[in-house]
């Protein structure tokens, strides 16, 4: 039996999950020491409880997907609204190098998936489903390509397999990033854990220089905003989401068709730089950060609340093998390629955690991974400049191009 929660009950549930996650991370030393993000900690407990209830009594809850999608779009719009061209330029060569690492891994991910599928005697396209389509792409890309693979390439159940694989990736992406970064930081002596007193002092320090912060950096730090600036910022978010909805419909079926969240991000970039550069309007970054961080946490909580872990039991044996290999490949690549290429320093370790987040799950997971690390070890301005833009905008364009080339030339 299914119970349906409307937006209000879904929001209440998400807040409870976040509070639970915060409590668990603060009270359980393992979660805190290995930098498991609060939404992931609380969300996994909720998902396990849902699994037990479903297994024992057959009950399940359907949460409001519209509200979850809205928070996701606000999160991506906040990335765009934070991306003035000066900050993009500030990323410099590091942005280019990280993008090369990410683009190369997309190819590696698909090679691993398709090769293992062939060795296991199943259609290579199933390996592609368990590759960048679902792991780098997430649920949105899995849904879009799953329908195409079912209707145009005859892969029965591609949509269900894609959603289950994306679910697996979302969980694993939020689990392996923190421990991997901690391992790298401790092995190379890159930073020391901050004491609770140092963390409290940092978070309660009033932010007097918002221009020095990258998007989503120091999410617990006090940020002073006013009602007027909050209203103006909400108006900009509404404009980004309206633009995204229009462009999604307008571009459907064309060569420039993109997921809605990419249009939300792109709309934010355009709106920010028109207002700031051409119209000389002051943009209040602190309000954007507050709404962006809140949306990030709520989206992750709702995404994990909506997980139906019993669906993972439906994964075929070969697919489980492929996804296990993908997890190992992601961890090794982040440790031995991303970390080293980005400089083998503290910033590189945080970037490796971020890469695990969107390499296996989604950009919100990447940001949450980095926030868990920097909350423990201190800020990484460079990582928060690079990952949101790479993970949200460039990665989806590269991923779509790679998938299309594979389908055209190798299938």
LOMI-447479 format. One record per residue: residue in three letters; x, y, z of N, C-alpha, C in turn. Coordinates in steps of 0.05 Angstrom, whole numbers, padded with zeros to 5 digits, always signed. Layout:
ALAXYZXYZXYZ/...
//
This chain:
UNK+00017-00024+00000+00000+00000+00000+00018+00025+00000/UNK+00010+00044-00016+00026+00069-00019+00010+00092-00007/UNK+00025+00109+00008+00014+00134+00018+00028+00157+00003/UNK+00012+00177-00004+00024+00199-00019+00026+00224-00001/UNK+00050+00235+00000+00055+00259+00015+00055+00283-00004/UNK+00039+00304+00003+00040+00328-00013+00065+00344-00007/UNK+00067+00368-00018+00091+00384-00015+00096+00391+00014/UNK+00075+00398+00030+00079+00406+00057+00091+00383+00074/UNK+00079+00359+00071+00089+00336+00087+00117+00328+00077/UNK+00122+00331+00051+00148+00324+00040+00169+00343+00052/UNK+00163+00368+00054+00182+00388+00065+00187+00382+00095/UNK+00166+00376+00110+00169+00369+00138+00187+00345+00141/UNK+00182+00325+00124+00199+00300+00126+00228+00306+00119/UNK+00233+00323+00099+00260+00330+00092+00275+00344+00114/UNK+00261+00362+00128+00273+00377+00150+00280+00358+00173/UNK+00262+00339+00178+00267+00319+00199+00292+00302+00192/UNK+00294+00295+00167+00317+00279+00158+00343+00295+00161/UNK+00343+00321+00155+00366+00338+00158+00374+00341+00188/UNK+00354+00344+00205+00360+00346+00233+00370+00320+00244/UNK+00359+00298+00234+00369+00272+00242+00398+00268+00233/UNK+00404+00276+00209+00431+00273+00198+00451+00290+00214/UNK+00443+00314+00221+00460+00331+00237+00466+00319+00265/UNK+00444+00308+00277+00448+00295+00303+00466+00271+00301/UNK+00463+00254+00280+00479+00230+00277+00508+00237+00273/UNK+00513+00257+00256+00541+00265+00250+00555+00276+00275/UNK+00540+00291+00290+00551+00303+00315+00556+00282+00337/UNK+00539+00261+00337+00540+00242+00359+00556+00216+00352/UNK+00557+00209+00327+00571+00184+00319+00599+00192+00308/UNK+00619+00184+00322+00646+00192+00314+00654+00182+00287/UNK+00645+00158+00279+00652+00147+00253+00643+00165+00230/UNK+00617+00174+00232+00606+00191+00211+00620+00218+00210/UNK+00627+00229+00233+00640+00255+00234+00669+00253+00224/UNK+00683+00232+00232+00711+00230+00225+00715+00223+00196/UNK+00695+00209+00184+00698+00202+00156+00681+00220+00138/UNK+00673+00242+00149+00661+00264+00133+00637+00256+00116/UNK+00619+00241+00128+00594+00234+00114+00575+00258+00115/UNK+00566+00268+00093+00548+00291+00093+00523+00286+00109/UNK+00513+00307+00123+00489+00305+00140+00465+00295+00125/UNK+00458+00305+00101+00435+00295+00086+00438+00265+00079/UNK+00462+00256+00074+00467+00228+00067+00463+00211+00092/UNK+00474+00219+00114+00471+00204+00139+00442+00201+00147/UNK+00427+00223+00148+00399+00222+00155+00382+00208+00134/UNK+00388+00213+00109+00373+00201+00087+00376+00171+00086/UNK+00400+00161+00091+00404+00132+00090+00389+00118+00112/UNK+00388+00130+00136+00372+00119+00158+00343+00118+00150/UNK+00333+00140+00139+00305+00140+00130+00299+00119+00109/UNK+00318+00116+00090+00314+00096+00069+00314+00068+00080/UNK+00331+00062+00100+00332+00036+00112+00306+00030+00127/UNK+00296+00051+00142+00270+00048+00156+00248+00042+00136/UNK+00248+00057+00113+00228+00052+00093+00229+00024+00082/UNK+00254+00014+00079+00258-00014+00069+00246-00034+00088/UNK+00252-00030+00114+00241-00048+00135+00211-00048+00136/UNK+00199-00024+00135+00170-00021+00135+00158-00035+00111/UNK+00170-00031+00087+00160-00043+00063+00162-00073+00064/UNK+00185-00083+00074+00189-00112+00075+00170-00126+00094/UNK+00165-00113+00117+00149-00126+00138+00119-00122+00135/UNK+00111-00099+00126+00082-00093+00124+00072-00084+00097/UNK+00090-00080+00078+00083-00074+00051+00075-00045+00047/UNK+00081-00027+00066+00074+00001+00063+00098+00017+00052/UNK+00092+00037+00036+00112+00055+00026+00100+00083+00022/UNK+00117+00103+00021+00108+00131+00018+00119+00142-00008/UNK+00102+00156-00023+00110+00170-00047+00111+00200-00040/UNK+00135+00212-00042+00138+00239-00035+00135+00257-00060/UNK+00131+00283-00055+00126+00302-00076+00151+00305-00094/UNK+00150+00295-00118+00173+00298-00136+00175+00326-00147/UNK+00152+00340-00148+00153+00368-00158+00169+00386-00140/UNK+00165+00382-00114+00180+00399-00095+00209+00392-00096/UNK+00216+00366-00098+00244+00358-00100+00257+00370-00124/UNK+00243+00369-00147+00253+00380-00172+00257+00410-00169/UNK+00238+00424-00156+00240+00453-00153+00265+00460-00137/UNK+00271+00446-00115+00295+00452-00100+00320+00446-00116/UNK+00319+00425-00132+00343+00419-00149+00348+00442-00169/UNK+00326+00452-00181+00329+00474-00200+00339+00499-00187/UNK+00329+00505-00162+00339+00528-00148+00368+00526-00142/UNK+00377+00501-00134+00405+00497-00129+00422+00503-00154/UNK+00414+00492-00177+00430+00497-00201+00428+00526-00210/UNK+00405+00539-00206+00403+00567-00212+00422+00583-00195/UNK+00425+00575-00169+00443+00590-00151+00472+00587-00161/UNK+00479+00565-00173+00506+00562-00184+00510+00583-00206/UNK+00490+00585-00224+00492+00604-00246+00492+00632-00236/UNK+00475+00639-00217+00474+00666-00207+00499+00674-00191/UNK+00514+00654-00183+00539+00660-00169+00563+00662-00188/UNK+00558+00656-00213+00581+00653-00232+00585+00678-00248/UNK+00596+00699-00236+00604+00721-00253+00630+00714-00267/UNK+00635+00728-00289+00658+00720-00306+00684+00724-00292/UNK+00685+00742-00272+00710+00746-00258+00717+00721-00241/UNK+00696+00709-00229+00701+00685-00213+00708+00662-00231/UNK+00696+00660-00255+00703+00640-00274+00732+00642-00282/UNK+00740+00667-00287+00768+00672-00294+00787+00665-00271/UNK+00777+00669-00246+00794+00663-00223+00800+00633-00221/UNK+00783+00616-00232+00789+00588-00232+00814+00581-00248/UNK+00819+00596-00269+00844+00594-00283+00851+00566-00294/UNK+00876+00560-00293+00886+00534-00304+00874+00511-00289/UNK+00869+00515-00263+00857+00494-00247+00830+00484-00257/UNK+00814+00503-00267+00788+00497-00278+00792+00479-00303/UNK+00811+00487-00320+00816+00472-00345+00826+00444-00338/UNK+00845+00442-00320+00856+00415-00313+00835+00397-00301/UNK+00819+00408-00284+00798+00391-00271+00778+00382-00292/UNK+00771+00400-00311+00753+00393-00332+00764+00370-00349/UNK+00790+00371-00354+00803+00349-00370+00801+00323-00354/UNK+00806+00324-00328+00804+00300-00311+00776+00288-00313/UNK+00756+00306-00311+00728+00297-00311+00720+00285-00338/UNK+00728+00299-00359+00721+00290-00386+00734+00263-00392/UNK+00759+00259-00384+00772+00234-00388+00759+00212-00373/UNK+00750+00218-00348+00737+00197-00332+00711+00188-00344/UNK+00696+00206-00357+00671+00198-00370+00676+00176-00390/UNK+00698+00180-00405+00705+00159-00425+00713+00134-00411/UNK+00729+00136-00390+00738+00112-00375+00713+00097-00364/UNK+00694+00112-00353+00670+00100-00342+00655+00084-00362/UNK+00652+00095-00386+00637+00081-00407+00653+00057-00417/UNK+00679+00059-00419+00696+00037-00428+00694+00014-00408/UNK+00695+00020-00382+00693-00001-00362+00666-00014-00363/UNK+00645+00002-00364+00618-00009-00365+00613-00027-00389/UNK+00619-00017-00413+00614-00032-00437+00632-00057-00440/UNK+00657-00054-00431+00675-00077-00432+00666-00100-00414/UNK+00659-00093-00389+00650-00113-00371+00624-00126-00380/UNK+00606-00110-00392+00581-00121-00402+00587-00141-00424/UNK+00605-00136-00442+00613-00155-00463+00625-00180-00451/UNK+00642-00177-00431+00655-00200-00419+00635-00218-00404/UNK+00614-00205-00393+00593-00220-00378+00571-00230-00397/UNK+00574-00225-00423+00555-00237-00442+00528-00223-00444/UNK+00528-00197-00437+00503-00181-00440+00508-00158-00459/UNK+00486-00145-00467+00488-00124-00487+00506-00101-00476/UNK+00525-00092-00493+00543-00070-00484+00527-00045-00476/UNK+00503-00041-00487+00488-00018-00479+00479-00018-00450/UNK+00477-00042-00439+00471-00044-00410+00495-00033-00394/UNK+00519-00038-00404+00543-00027-00392+00544+00003-00395/UNK+00533+00013-00416+00531+00042-00420+00511+00054-00400/UNK+00489+00039-00395+00470+00048-00375+00483+00049-00347/UNK+00500+00029-00342+00515+00029-00316+00541+00044-00318/UNK+00542+00062-00337+00566+00079-00340+00558+00108-00336/UNK+00567+00125-00355+00563+00154-00351+00534+00163-00354/UNK+00517+00147-00367+00489+00154-00369+00476+00159-00342/UNK+00481+00140-00324+00468+00141-00297+00486+00151-00275/UNK+00512+00145-00277+00530+00152-00255+00539+00181-00256/UNK+00549+00189-00279+00556+00217-00282+00530+00233-00288/UNK+00512+00222-00302+00488+00236-00310+00466+00239-00288/UNK+00464+00219-00271+00443+00220-00250+00416+00212-00260/UNK+00395+00216-00243+00368+00206-00249+00356+00220-00273/UNK+00362+00246-00277+00350+00261-00299+00360+00249-00326/UNK+00386+00246-00328+00397+00235-00353+00389+00206-00356/UNK+00387+00191-00334+00378+00163-00336+00350+00161-00347/UNK+00333+00179-00339+00305+00179-00349+00304+00185-00379/UNK+00319+00205-00387+00319+00214-00415+00330+00192-00433/UNK+00353+00182-00426+00366+00162-00443+00353+00135-00441/UNK+00341+00128-00418+00328+00103-00415+00305+00099-00434/UNK+00290+00120-00438+00268+00119-00458+00279+00116-00486/UNK+00301+00130-00492+00313+00127-00519+00323+00099-00524/UNK+00336+00088-00504+00348+00061-00507+00326+00040-00509/UNK+00304+00044-00496+00282+00025-00498+00268+00026-00525/UNK+00262+00050-00535+00247+00053-00559+00263+00051-00585/UNK+00288+00061-00584+00304+00061-00608+00325+00039-00610/UNK+00333+00028-00587+00354+00008-00588+00345-00019-00576/UNK+00320-00022-00568+00309-00047-00560+00319-00058-00534/UNK+00328-00041-00516+00337-00051-00489+00313-00050-00470/UNK+00302-00074-00466+00278-00076-00449+00286-00070-00420/UNK+00269-00053-00407+00274-00047-00379+00297-00027-00375/UNK+00305-00013-00396+00327+00006-00394+00322+00028-00374/UNK+00297+00037-00374+00290+00059-00355+00292+00050-00326/UNK+00281+00026-00320+00282+00016-00293+00311+00010-00285/UNK+00327-00002-00303+00355-00007-00297+00370+00020-00292/UNK+00363+00040-00308+00376+00066-00305+00370+00079-00279/UNK+00345+00078-00271+00337+00090-00245+00350+00076-00221/UNK+00351+00049-00223+00364+00034-00201+00394+00039-00200/UNK+00407+00041-00223+00435+00047-00224+00441+00075-00214/UNK+00424+00094-00221+00428+00122-00212+00424+00123-00181/UNK+00405+00108-00171+00400+00106-00142+00425+00096-00128/UNK+00436+00074-00139+00461+00063-00127+00483+00083-00127/UNK+00486+00098-00150+00507+00117-00152+00504+00141-00133/UNK+00479+00149-00129+00474+00171-00111+00483+00164-00082/UNK+00477+00140-00074+00485+00131-00048+00515+00129-00045/UNK+00527+00114-00064+00556+00109-00063+00572+00135-00066/UNK+00562+00153-00083+00577+00179-00087+00579+00195-00062/UNK+00558+00193-00045+00558+00208-00020+00573+00193+00002/UNK+00579+00167-00002+00593+00152+00018+00623+00151+00015/UNK+00633+00149-00010+00661+00144-00014+00678+00170-00015/UNK+00665+00193-00021+00680+00218-00025+00694+00227+00001/UNK+00679+00228+00023+00691+00237+00048+00714+00220+00058/UNK+00710+00193+00061+00732+00176+00069+00756+00177+00051/UNK+00752+00179+00025+00775+00181+00006+00791+00206+00012/UNK+00777+00229+00014+00791+00254+00019+00806+00253+00046/UNK+00793+00242+00066+00806+00239+00092+00831+00223+00090/UNK+00830+00201+00076+00853+00184+00072+00876+00199+00059/UNK+00870+00214+00038+00891+00230+00024+00902+00252+00042/UNK+00884+00266+00057+00893+00287+00074+00912+00277+00096/UNK+00904+00254+00108+00921+00243+00130+00947+00231+00119/UNK+00945+00218+00097+00969+00205+00086+00991+00225+00079/UNK+00983+00247+00068+01002+00267+00059+01005+00291+00078/UNK+00991+00290+00101+00993+00311+00121+00985+00338+00110/UNK+00962+00339+00097+00955+00364+00083+00940+00384+00100/UNK+00927+00374+00122+00912+00392+00140+00907+00378+00166/UNK+00900+00394+00186+00893+00382+00212+00863+00387+00218/UNK+00852+00367+00231+00824+00370+00239+00820+00394+00257/UNK+00800+00410+00252+00794+00432+00270+00779+00423+00294/UNK+00784+00435+00316+00769+00428+00341+00741+00439+00340/UNK+00723+00428+00356+00695+00438+00356+00694+00468+00363/UNK+00713+00477+00380+00713+00506+00386+00721+00523+00362/UNK+00741+00513+00347+00749+00528+00323+00726+00528+00302/UNK+00712+00506+00299+00690+00505+00280+00668+00524+00288/UNK+00661+00524+00314+00640+00542+00324+00648+00571+00320/UNK+00673+00578+00325+00682+00605+00322+00681+00614+00293/UNK+00688+00595+00275+00688+00602+00246+00659+00606+00236/UNK+00641+00588+00245+00614+00589+00235+00598+00613+00246/UNK+00605+00622+00270+00590+00644+00282+00602+00671+00275/UNK+00625+00671+00261+00637+00696+00252+00621+00709+00230/UNK+00614+00734+00234+00597+00748+00215+00612+00752+00189/UNK+00600+00745+00167+00612+00747+00141+00612+00776+00131/UNK+00635+00789+00132+00636+00817+00124+00647+00820+00095/UNK+00657+00798+00084+00669+00799+00057+00658+00777+00040/UNK+00633+00778+00032+00621+00757+00016+00635+00753-00011/UNK+00647+00773-00021+00661+00770-00047+00684+00752-00046/UNK+00694+00745-00022+00717+00728-00019+00708+00698-00018/UNK+00683+00693-00016+00673+00666-00014+00664+00656-00042/UNK+00670+00630-00047+00659+00617-00071+00631+00607-00065/UNK+00615+00600-00085+00588+00590-00080+00589+00565-00062/UNK+00572+00564-00042+00568+00541-00024+00592+00536-00005/UNK+00611+00555-00004+00633+00553+00014+00624+00561+00042/UNK+00633+00545+00062+00625+00551+00090+00595+00554+00094/UNK+00579+00533+00089+00550+00536+00089+00539+00543+00117/UNK+00553+00536+00138+00543+00541+00165+00551+00569+00175/UNK+00567+00583+00160+00576+00610+00169+00553+00630+00168/UNK+00552+00647+00188+00531+00668+00189+00533+00686+00166/UNK+00510+00691+00152+00509+00710+00130+00486+00729+00135/UNK+00492+00755+00134+00472+00775+00140+00458+00783+00114/UNK+00431+00779+00114+00415+00786+00091+00391+00802+00101/UNK+00378+00817+00083+00355+00833+00090+00331+00823+00075/UNK+00307+00831+00083+00282+00823+00070+00282+00832+00041/UNK+00291+00857+00036+00291+00868+00009+00309+00852-00010/UNK+00333+00845+00000+00351+00830-00016+00341+00801-00020/UNK+00328+00790+00000+00316+00763-00002+00295+00763-00024/UNK+00278+00783-00024+00256+00785-00044+00268+00788-00072/UNK+00288+00805-00075+00301+00809-00101+00314+00783-00111/UNK+00326+00769-00093+00339+00744-00100+00319+00723-00108/UNK+00297+00721-00094+00276+00702-00101+00265+00708-00129/UNK+00263+00734-00135+00254+00742-00162+00273+00732-00184/UNK+00300+00733-00178+00319+00723-00197+00317+00693-00200/UNK+00313+00679-00178+00309+00650-00180+00285+00643-00197/UNK+00263+00658-00192+00239+00653-00208+00244+00658-00238/UNK+00259+00678-00244+00265+00684-00272+00281+00661-00285/UNK+00301+00650-00269+00317+00628-00279+00300+00603-00284/UNK+00282+00597-00265+00265+00573-00268+00245+00577-00291/UNK+00234+00601-00295+00216+00606-00317+00231+00603-00344/UNK+00255+00613-00345+00272+00610-00369+00277+00581-00375/UNK+00284+00566-00354+00290+00537-00357+00266+00522-00367/UNK+00242+00528-00357+00218+00514-00365+00212+00521-00395/UNK+00215+00546-00402+00210+00554-00430+00229+00540-00449/UNK+00256+00541-00443+00276+00530-00460+00274+00500-00462/UNK+00266+00487-00441+00262+00458-00442+00241+00450-00462/UNK+00219+00464-00462+00198+00459-00482+00205+00467-00510/UNK+00219+00490-00512+00226+00501-00538+00247+00483-00552/UNK+00266+00472-00536+00288+00457-00548+00282+00428-00551/UNK+00259+00418-00542+00253+00390-00542+00254+00379-00571/UNK+00269+00358-00575+00271+00346-00601+00291+00359-00620/UNK+00304+00380-00611+00324+00394-00628+00352+00386-00620/UNK+00371+00395-00636+00399+00387-00631+00410+00400-00605/UNK+00398+00422-00596+00407+00435-00572+00390+00428-00548/UNK+00376+00406-00548+00360+00398-00525+00378+00391-00502/UNK+00371+00402-00478+00387+00398-00454+00368+00394-00431/UNK+00378+00381-00409+00361+00377-00386+00353+00404-00374/UNK+00330+00405-00360+00320+00430-00349+00339+00444-00330/UNK+00353+00428-00314+00371+00440-00294+00395+00454-00308/UNK+00403+00445-00332+00424+00459-00346+00414+00486-00356/UNK+00390+00488-00364+00378+00513-00373+00376+00532-00349/UNK+00369+00521-00325+00367+00538-00301+00394+00550-00294/UNK+00414+00533-00296+00441+00543-00290+00450+00564-00311/UNK+00445+00557-00337+00453+00576-00358+00438+00602-00356/UNK+00412+00601-00349+00397+00625-00345+00408+00642-00323/UNK+00417+00629-00301+00429+00644-00279+00455+00658-00288/UNK+00471+00644-00303+00496+00657-00313+00490+00682-00330/UNK+00472+00679-00348+00465+00701-00366+00453+00724-00350/UNK+00434+00718-00333+00420+00739-00317+00440+00753-00299/UNK+00457+00739-00286+00477+00751-00267+00495+00770-00282/UNK+00505+00762-00305+00525+00779-00318+00512+00802-00333/UNK+00487+00799-00342+00473+00822-00354+00468+00843-00333/UNK+00457+00834-00310+00451+00853-00289+00476+00867-00278/UNK+00497+00852-00275+00521+00862-00262+00539+00878-00281/UNK+00543+00867-00305+00562+00880-00324+00549+00902-00341/UNK+00525+00897-00350+00513+00916-00368+00495+00937-00354/UNK+00479+00928-00335+00461+00945-00321+00472+00956-00295/UNK+00496+00947-00287+00509+00956-00263+00492+00953-00237/UNK+00478+00930-00236+00462+00924-00212+00479+00908-00193/UNK+00478+00916-00167+00493+00901-00147+00479+00875-00141/UNK+00493+00852-00143+00482+00826-00137+00490+00818-00108/UNK+00470+00810-00093+00474+00804-00065+00481+00775-00062/UNK+00507+00768-00063+00516+00740-00063+00508+00725-00038/UNK+00507+00739-00015+00501+00725+00010+00473+00713+00009/UNK+00453+00727-00002+00426+00716-00004+00426+00692-00023/UNK+00441+00694-00045+00442+00672-00064+00454+00647-00050/UNK+00475+00651-00035+00487+00629-00020+00468+00616+00000/UNK+00453+00633+00014+00435+00622+00034+00413+00605+00021/UNK+00400+00616+00000+00380+00600-00013+00391+00576-00027/UNK+00415+00579-00039+00428+00557-00053+00435+00534-00034/UNK+00447+00540-00011+00454+00520+00009+00429+00506+00020/UNK+00409+00522+00026+00384+00510+00037+00371+00491+00016/UNK+00371+00499-00009+00359+00483-00030+00376+00457-00034/UNK+00402+00460-00032+00419+00436-00035+00413+00415-00014/UNK+00412+00424+00011+00407+00405+00033+00379+00393+00031/UNK+00359+00409+00025+00332+00398+00022+00329+00380-00001/UNK+00341+00386-00024+00340+00369-00047+00352+00341-00041/UNK+00376+00341-00029+00389+00316-00022+00372+00299-00003/UNK+00361+00313+00017+00344+00299+00037+00320+00286+00023/UNK+00307+00302+00005+00283+00291-00009+00291+00269-00028/UNK+00314+00271-00042+00323+00250-00060+00327+00224-00045/UNK+00340+00226-00022+00345+00202-00006+00320+00191+00007/UNK+00302+00209+00014+00276+00200+00025+00261+00184+00003/UNK+00264+00192-00021+00249+00179-00043+00261+00153-00053/UNK+00285+00146-00042+00298+00121-00050+00281+00097-00042/UNK+00277+00079-00060+00264+00054-00053+00286+00032-00055/UNK+00298+00026-00033+00321+00008-00033+00314-00019-00043/UNK+00289-00027-00040+00281-00054-00049+00283-00056-00080/UNK+00283-00033-00093+00286-00035-00122+00314-00043-00130/UNK+00334-00038-00113+00361-00046-00119+00363-00076-00119/UNK+00345-00090-00106+00346-00119-00106+00339-00130-00133/UNK+00327-00114-00150+00319-00122-00176+00342-00120-00196/UNK+00364-00109-00188+00387-00107-00206+00397-00135-00213/UNK+00402-00139-00239+00413-00165-00247+00441-00169-00237/UNK+00449-00194-00233+00475-00200-00222+00498-00187-00238/UNK+00498-00188-00264+00520-00175-00279+00520-00145-00275/UNK+00497-00132-00271+00496-00104-00267+00509-00096-00240/UNK+00504-00113-00220+00517-00109-00194+00547-00110-00197/UNK+00557-00129-00212+00586-00131-00217+00597-00106-00230/UNK+00582-00096-00250+00591-00072-00265+00592-00048-00246/UNK+00571-00045-00230+00569-00021-00212+00590-00023-00190/UNK+00596-00047-00181+00618-00050-00162+00645-00042-00174/UNK+00649-00051-00198+00674-00043-00212+00676-00013-00217/UNK+00653-00001-00223+00652+00028-00227+00659+00043-00202/UNK+00650+00033-00179+00656+00045-00154+00686+00045-00148/UNK+00698+00021-00152+00727+00019-00149+00743+00036-00168/UNK+00733+00037-00193+00747+00054-00213+00746+00083-00206/UNK+00722+00092-00196+00720+00120-00188+00739+00127-00165/UNK+00740+00110-00145+00757+00115-00122+00787+00116-00131/UNK+00795+00097-00147+00823+00096-00156+00830+00120-00174/UNK+00811+00127-00191+00816+00150-00210+00818+00176-00194/UNK+00800+00180-00175+00801+00204-00159+00827+00206-00143/UNK+00837+00183-00133+00861+00183-00116+00886+00186-00132/UNK+00888+00172-00155+00913+00171-00170+00914+00189-00194/UNK+00891+00200-00203+00892+00218-00226+00883+00246-00217/UNK+00858+00248-00209+00847+00275-00201+00865+00288-00180/UNK+00870+00274-00158+00886+00285-00136+00914+00294-00146/UNK+00927+00277-00162+00954+00283-00170+00955+00306-00191/UNK+00936+00305-00210+00936+00325-00231+00930+00353-00219/UNK+00913+00353-00199+00905+00379-00186+00925+00389-00166/UNK+00947+00375-00162+00969+00386-00146+00977+00372-00120/UNK+00964+00350-00113+00970+00334-00089+00971+00352-00064/UNK+00953+00371-00062+00951+00388-00038+00923+00385-00026/UNK+00917+00402-00007+00891+00401+00007+00868+00407-00013/UNK+00871+00427-00029+00851+00433-00049+00846+00409-00067/UNK+00867+00395-00075+00864+00372-00092+00849+00349-00079/UNK+00853+00346-00053+00838+00325-00038+00809+00332-00037/UNK+00802+00357-00033+00774+00365-00032+00762+00362-00060/UNK+00777+00368-00081+00767+00365-00108+00763+00335-00114/UNK+00780+00318-00104+00776+00289-00108+00750+00280-00095/UNK+00744+00290-00071+00718+00283-00059+00695+00293-00076/UNK+00697+00317-00086+00676+00328-00104+00673+00311-00129/UNK+00695+00302-00141+00694+00286-00165+00679+00260-00159/UNK+00684+00248-00136+00670+00223-00128+00640+00229-00127/UNK+00632+00253-00118+00604+00260-00115+00590+00260-00141/UNK+00600+00275-00161+00585+00276-00186+00594+00254-00206/UNK+00617+00241-00201+00625+00219-00218+00608+00194-00214/UNK+00597+00192-00189+00579+00169-00183+00550+00177-00178/UNK+00546+00202-00170+00519+00210-00163+00509+00235-00177/UNK+00514+00258-00166+00504+00283-00177+00519+00306-00166/UNK+00517+00330-00178+00531+00353-00169+00524+00361-00140/UNK+00498+00359-00132+00492+00365-00104+00507+00347-00085/UNK+00511+00321-00092+00526+00303-00076+00555+00312-00074/UNK+00566+00321-00097+00594+00331-00098+00598+00354-00079/UNK+00579+00373-00079+00581+00397-00062+00578+00388-00032/UNK+00560+00370-00027+00556+00361+00001+00582+00347+00011/UNK+00594+00331-00006+00620+00318+00001+00640+00338+00009/UNK+00643+00359-00008+00664+00379-00002+00657+00395+00023/UNK+00632+00401+00027+00624+00415+00052+00631+00399+00076/UNK+00627+00372+00075+00633+00355+00098+00663+00356+00104/UNK+00680+00357+00083+00709+00358+00087+00718+00385+00098/UNK+00708+00406+00085+00717+00433+00093+00706+00441+00121/UNK+00684+00429+00128+00673+00434+00155+00692+00423+00176/UNK+00706+00402+00169+00724+00389+00188+00753+00400+00187/UNK+00762+00406+00163+00790+00413+00159+00795+00442+00152/UNK+00775+00457+00145+00779+00485+00137+00772+00489+00108/UNK+00770+00515+00100+00759+00522+00073+00778+00513+00050/UNK+00765+00510+00027+00780+00505+00002+00766+00522-00019/UNK+00775+00547-00021+00763+00566-00039+00765+00556-00068/UNK+00787+00545-00075+00791+00535-00103+00771+00513-00110/UNK+00767+00495-00092+00749+00472-00098+00720+00482-00103/UNK+00712+00501-00086+00684+00511-00089+00681+00530-00112/UNK+00703+00540-00123+00701+00555-00148+00698+00536-00172/UNK+00712+00513-00171+00715+00496-00195+00692+00476-00197/UNK+00686+00462-00176+00668+00439-00177+00639+00446-00186/UNK+00626+00466-00174+00599+00472-00182+00595+00477-00212/UNK+00613+00492-00224+00611+00498-00252+00617+00473-00269/UNK+00639+00459-00263+00646+00435-00278+00625+00414-00275/UNK+00617+00409-00251+00598+00387-00246+00571+00392-00256/UNK+00562+00417-00258+00535+00422-00267+00533+00427-00296/UNK+00550+00444-00307+00546+00453-00335+00563+00437-00355/UNK+00589+00439-00352+00607+00427-00372+00604+00397-00373/UNK+00602+00384-00350+00601+00355-00349+00577+00344-00365/UNK+00554+00356-00362+00530+00346-00376+00533+00350-00406/UNK+00545+00371-00415+00550+00375-00444+00569+00354-00454/UNK+00591+00349-00440+00611+00330-00448+00599+00302-00447/UNK+00584+00296-00426+00572+00269-00424+00552+00264-00446/UNK+00536+00283-00453+00517+00280-00475+00531+00275-00502/UNK+00553+00289-00506+00569+00286-00530+00581+00258-00532/UNK+00593+00249-00510+00606+00223-00510+00585+00201-00515/UNK+00562+00202-00502+00541+00182-00505+00531+00181-00534/UNK+00527+00205-00545+00518+00206-00573+00538+00194-00592/UNK+00564+00200-00588+00585+00189-00605+00587+00159-00603/UNK+00584+00148-00579+00584+00119-00575+00561+00106-00590/UNK+00538+00117-00587+00514+00106-00600+00516+00107-00630/UNK+00529+00128-00640+00531+00132-00669+00553+00115-00682/UNK+00576+00112-00669+00599+00100-00682+00606+00072-00672/UNK+00597+00065-00647+00605+00039-00636+00582+00020-00632/UNK+00558+00028-00635+00535+00010-00631+00522+00003-00657/
//
